[in-house]
Amino acid sequence: MSPKNYQHHTENSLFPMKKSVQLSHFLIQSDILAKSIGLIPYDDETKPQRYQTLMKWIFVIFIINMNFVLFSEITFVILSMVHGENFIEATMNLSYIGFVFVGDIKIFSVLQKKPLLTILMREVREMYPKERKLQEAFDTRRYVRRFNLISFGFVIIHEILIWSYNLYTAMSYLIYEFWLGTKIVPRNLPYYAWVPWQWQGHWSYYFLYASQDLAGHTCMSGQLANDLMLCVVATQIIMHYRYLAKRIETYEPAKDYESNKEFLSECIQYHQKILSLSVYMNEVFGVSLLVNFISSSFIMCFLGFQMTIGVQADTLIMLFMFLFCSLVQILMICNYGEELIVKSESIGHAIYNHNWLNTDTRYRKMLILIIERSQKPALLKATTFLNVSMGTMTDLMQLSYKFFALLRTMYSK
């Protein structure tokens, strides 16, 4: 059953509409973040060729810079381990390295799956309810408000995090040395890195500082754009499941079998389209999700370790922010995975709850088959290794704690 065929009007809508909600309203923040680093995640024929070429060059420059910073951070850790010094700084760098590594994987996995993501977004646009009355049935305005509220908060806390790290030294200089004149602030870089020349007291310090700031922005924007695109697709799938369940539950079966059969046939076709969106979504985002969950367990482990070994108050605050953002990122994805399971299972409940008691036996047998299929819920999958739900959050926390306990034991010895 295509949503275009549904003409039910919710007269007492909680969110009366003045104009239609466009799909672009869901994509606003992910588009801004992607464009800020020159990333074009899927084909858009409406954009001129010059614009696309410019964005590609911006993206190449930003990615080269980010990986240059990543290389210098990895080299710093290796040299620290070889020489047996700067253990605390090297441990902090492992958190940064893990974060950038996840950013690389998320960005390049999207580029690798760009043709598939283009197909996915085309399918999402085709199935999106465009008529105002139809959007009232889907409760689109409530979904877009809820999504934008969640995504705005998600972006804000992560931007505060990255720019707190990026601008910490600069702000310390402006406040303590330039404004108050209470102390001399050392000219440090935002992140510990190996540089093959003496940059302290040299003009290249400002170049390196800007380079690391840009790398932090590139990594954060790439990750957030990836996560928000995933959540946009998940929201659309959830929205379609809710609509289909509502339509089935309120359906009054006709007296003749053929009319009921036609209704179920349309429902099955519509259900198959929703399931195909889930398949595309997992194909596009599965690898980056798996890497995200694995690396997050290590990142949270290293952050927890650094917070327990005794650091300055300002460093402790930033470590806590980093840990909090890592938890929020995983929590948001797990929440959408859980909601996807619940809404897909609601199809079976809707069929059972609708008025089927006085229908034809053949119709009832068809209902049993649909209920049987709905008992296999749609899943957000981090490849074939992991099904994402709120239970995944618990497993991840347990794994992080085990690594944390191991690291503490090694440090105490």
ABEGO torsion letter per residue (X at the ends): XBAAABABBBAABABBBABBBBAAAAAAAAAAAAAAAGBBABBBAABBAAAAAAAAAAAAAAAAAAAAAAAAAAAAAAAAAAAGBGAAAAAAAAAAAAAAAAAAAAAAAAAAAAAAAAAAAAAAAAABBABAAAAAAAGAAAAAAAAAAAAAAAAAAAAAAAAAAAAAAAAAAAAAAAAAGABBBBBBBABBBBBABBABGBAAAAAAAAAAAAAAAAAAAAAAAAAAAAAAAAAAAAAAAAAAAAAAAABBBBABAAAAAAAAAAAAAAAAAAAAAAAAAAAAAAAAAAAAAAAAAAAAAAAAAAAAAGBBAAAAAAAAAAAAAAAAAAAAAAAAAAAAAAAAAAAAAAAAABBAAABBAAAAAAAAAAAAAAABBBBBBBEAABBBBAAAAAAAAAAAAAAAAAAAAAAAX
